[in-house]
Amino acid sequence: MASKVKLVADSGSTKTEWCLMDGKLRSTYNTQGISPYFQTSVQMEELIREELLPQLGDRAPDELYYYGTGCSAEQNVKLVHKALHAIWPGTKISVNTDLMAAARALCGREPGIASILGTGSNSCYYDGNEIVKNNPGLGFILGDEGSGAYLGRKVLQYYLYQTFDDEMRFRFDQKFNVEKDQILDNVYRQPLPNRYLASFTPFLAENRGHYMIENILEDGLNEFFFNHIYKYSESWTVALHFTGSVAWHFRDIIEELCQLYELQLGRILRNPMDGLTVFHEDN
């Protein structure tokens, strides 16, 4: 009996990663991001038809597992499902959140705390089957501790408040060559300020070892632990798992914080797809 062909999607607002699972074969494709907040079902369908289908050829999945941004709202789930069903009417389709993607990729079928540390941040307690608790995210203005947007904001504060020493100010100017008015315009007037703030996070990775850089990183990630991880009573009894670019690049600090607070560190993945394909192999 032939195995079922499965298509798994991990979608953000800027990029979507698709993995076609055909037995033991894995084929990965990338398209633009999909967001039900900014696109209609027709626009989503057109994007998939134009960018994904030429890569897939005539291969149609028996099952489709879509995880994406904005899919915590029922209306958004319906929009995404409508677009996918229009393309693959005979396919079994499941639409879920990016947080569920993280939970399944990181924890599999075991209980754990799953955290996303990317442009934004989020976390949950997952019981091995469902997300049981989710400490509410407040977005990049009020929350998003430990995220790229949060850390990038700290970089800008250190620069604009002239907290950086001469060496770090020189390095910042050499890399970005940006004036205060440009920064404020991008933060307060231009679209997607969270992405703009997060774009300054690589500066931290490039200047590791300087005490001011280490302070920003340690304080920012400690804030995530204090405001989110600590709020789950289960964090003391199950493993803590992380995914996202910030978690991956600064995993040494996460390891140190887990040791400091005597918490059990589990997996740290750069992105969820590898874990998702393992989860859906037998699902």
Secondary structure, DSSP 8 states (H G I E B T S, - for coil): ----EEEEEEE-SSEEEEEEEETTEEEEEEEE---TTT--HHHHHHHHHHHTHHHHTT---SEEEEEETTTTSHHHHHHHHHHHHHH-TTSEEEEEEHHHHHHHHHHTTS-EEEEEESSSEEEEEE-SSSEEE-----HHHH--TTSHHHHHHHHHHHHHTT-S-HHHHHHHHHHH---HHHHHHHHHTSS-HHHHHHTTTHHHHHTTTSHHHHHHHHHHHHHHHHHTGGG-GGGGTS-EEEESHHHHHTHHHHHHHHHHTT--EEEEESSSHHHHHHHHH--
